[in-house]
Amino acid sequence: MPTPVQDVRRLHRRLVLRTLRDHGPQPRADLARRLALSPTTMTKVVAQLLDEGLVREGATDGAGTRVGRPSTEVGLDAGARHVIGVQVGAGLVRLGLCDLRARAGNVRSFGFDLAGEPPARVVARIAGAAAALAEEAGDRLLGIGVAAPGPVDPGQRRNVLSVNLGWREVDFADPLERALGVPAVVDHNVRAMALAEARYGDTGGADPLLYAYVRTGVGAGLVIGGQPFRSGTHGVTELGHLRVVERGRPCACGATGCLETVVAEPYLAERARALLGRDSTDPLADLASAAAGGDGRAGAALDEVVDRLATGLASAVNLLNPALILLGGAFRTAPEPVLDQVRKALRARAFPVLRDTVQVRRATLGPDAGVVGSAAVALDRLFYDV
Ligand SMILES: [Zn+2]
């Protein structure tokens, strides 16, 4: 058991690290003021962090830019420790080595056979790929985070269900810890992306933040009061399984007419193929461009997709009152007129006071969002101690 004095030191330490993460390099005096700590205490905490090599004085911020005047400002040394971030998607794994700002480097990916490859084998392949990154990080490696394609257990070690992959109770943490010798933490992929946007994205501190991810399915993650929202046992918010169509298509979850049956990428691809007469790698953009070119059927299909997405988002707005909705996956790269259409359709459906305050924007973290998200989860647990 740590003594009360050790507890207080630990608290001060993580407050300083989080402040440097969120507000950048600054003089000790500013840090002390911001955290309402005495200059003497701050001097001690910073001396300890300098000793551990976690901060630098007047040094670079890990991105090669010189920040502050030498020996007056203290900044996080983002490259001092690393975590491995792993995103497990439908048939695709991406992983990378991330620094203390969750910036991903050395990102690699491999495909797996959804139908034929047992999940334990996929986990073993992740361990193999992660071992190479672990070797690169050496003793600077704190642990590994996994963004899983569905709800996780309360201990954040297993993916309890993935309806789109047909997985149940897939143990990620135990095999990865055995293989790598560092702690592992597992979280729902979209909640991990929401957390990454709140901590490291360009979101201007918007809170609550709702992240809606449209890919093979439709997922949502929520950050409230700076913390990822985990309700109930599994802490999931299943936006994709809100019913938006009466007597609609059967969904992988067992219900019918779920949002993801009429908005996610397989449906978009199907509509594009039917209406444009060809396979499309970006069906949303292709439908939008055909609609803009005067194709009335493509326009109607796009309107329908947007209306249904907005119906789902309006329910989320009315229940949760987010300040910001970030659209990730297929909608992150959607043409601007499609985003405007979503905003307009949402305004027509959400409760008056709430629709006036909520903003809808593209996700800010790019194609590595899942890798960064899993790293954010691991850093929160293993470094910033949230
Ligand atoms: Zn469903």
Residues whose N, C-alpha, C, O or C-beta is under 5 A from the ligand:
A	BS01	ZN	G240 H241 C251 C253 A255 C258
